[in-house]
């Protein structure tokens, strides 16, 4: 167990950051260099997205197989999602198929690397690639 620190020369600071800064390429952090832009408009895409573990419509018994048993009771009891409990993200069981990817967002490092852009294009030839300014840099 941690003891309370009574030395005034030391202090603790905790913070939260939004999921976009945590996981997407951004100007604020140069850590993540790639994100997929999905087209979720089709009926097929909407059906796939309905298998979201975080959905209130998901059957509680099914969720047992996908959620940590320590978290499960709290999760089931929730009546509202917040930014800290995934109100802006989805966890679709078994993922989404590649055909739903319409574009790729890249960070500054990948934007200036022709080899990396070529690799992305070779694996996703029907997708556009755009930079952090929203400019399409490869088709």
N, C-alpha and C positions, 0 to 999 in steps of 0.2 A: 504494500500500500504506500502511496506517495505521501510524504509529509508536507505540510504547508510550509512554503518558503517565506521566512520573515526577513530576508535580506532585501533591502530596498534597491540594491544595485541590479537585481534581476526581476524581470517581469515576464508575463506570458501574454500572448496575443493570439486570438483565434479569429478566423474570418471564413466567409463563404464566398464562392465565386460561381457565376452562372455556368450552366452546362456548355453553353456556346464557347466560352473562354477555355473551359476544361478540355473539350474534345475536338473543336474545329480549328482550322487554320485561322489565324487572326493577326492583326497588326500589333496587338498587345503582347502576344507571346509567340515566339518563333519555334515552338515545340512540335506542334502538329502541322503537317504539310499537305494533308489530303483529306477530302470529305466527298461523299457521294451525294449528288442531287437526284432525288427520286421523283418520278412522276407517279403520284398516287391517285390520279383522277379516274382510272378505269375501274369497272366493276370488279375485275380480277384483283387489282391492287387493294381495293377496299375490303374485299373478302379476306385477303391475306392479313391485312392490318387488324382485322377483327380478332385474330388470335394473339392479341397483345396481353401479356401477363399482367400488365398494370391496369387493364380495363375493369371497371366495376361490373361489366357483363360477364366476365370470365367465371366459370363455375369454380366454387371454392375447393371442391375435392380435387379438381384438375390442378389447381394452383399448388397443392401440397407437393407435387412432383417437381415444381420449378422454383419454389422459394425456400430459402434457408429456414429450417424448422424453428430457429430462435426468433426469426422475424415474422413468421407466418401469422401468429395470433394478432399481433399489432396491425399487420397489413390488412387482414380480413376485417378488423374492427374499424378501419378508417372509413370515414364517410365523405371525405374530400381530399383531393391531392393538392399539394402545394409545390412551389419550386424546389423544395428540398425532398419531396416525395414523388418526383417524376411527372409533374403536370405538363411538361413539354417534351417528353420523350416516350418512346415505346420500346417494349421488349417483346418482339414478335417471336413466338415459339418457332424454332428451327430456322429463323431468318427469312429474308426476302430474296426472291430470285434476281439474278443479274439483269434480266430484261426490264426491270423497273427503273434501272439507272439511266437517266437521260443526260447527265452531265457530271463533271468532276470539278470541284473547287480546289485550287492549289494555293499554298503559301508562297511567299517570296522566294524561298530557297528552291523549290521545285519549279517555279515560274521561269527562273533563269537557267535551268538545267535541261538542255535539249535532249539528253539521253533519257532522263526521267520522264519528260513529256512524251517522247517516242515510245517508251515502255508502256505508259498508261494508254496511249492511243492504240498500240498494238493489241492490247487486251480488251479495250473497249472502243472498237473502231467506229461505232455508230453514235458515240457520245461527244459532246463538246467539252472543252476544258476552259475554265475561266479563272481569272486571278481575283485577288482580294478587292480590286476596284470594280468587279462585276463585268470586266471586259473579256469577251471570248478571245482566247489567244491561240486556240487550235480547234480544228473541226475534223 
